[in-house]
Amino acid sequence: MSGEPPRHGIEDVPFRFRTPIEIRFRDLDALGHVNNAVYFTYFEIARSAYFKAVHGRQYNVEDFAIVLTEASCHYRSPAFFGEPLIAEVATIAIRSRSFELRYRILAGETRRLVAEGRSVQLAYDHRTKRTIALSPTFRREVEAFEGRKIGSAATGTSGRDGSDSMK
């Protein structure tokens, strides 16, 4: 074994969506590279842009009742101020109440791999404080955007659907 963390099948993910990420001075740590916690903000920025592209409009909190239940990041190389980044996003699993996204952050022209991540989102009714089913429209829109059918299982996941995690 090489001692390198597992890639979680990221090389097989068909990323169809890309959005630029600008490194702000405030994103840097004392060593002069992007702080590890900031990558989760980059994933959030990319996730919002992805859903705007998928649904053809900006979603409001009232429109899209989801909560983030799991997020992870594998750091591959440092990113520095002034370096253009590209964030890629893909939906790799849709279950009855949750869905999984994968992320890849690349350094501009060289396409050097900077970070990889994943997140699990859960359909949630904030009024009743209970999980709800994802709508068939949600699945149709995501699959149309991705250009493929999306199953309920994803490679390299923890195996948890998350559908009962907030009941």
Beta strands, then each sheet from edge to edge (+ up, - down):
strand 1: 17-21
strand 2: 66-75
strand 3: 85-94
strand 4: 98-107
strand 5: 112-125
strand 6: 130-131
sheet 1: 1+ 3- 4+ 5- 2+
sheet 2: 1+ 3- 4+ 5- 6+
end
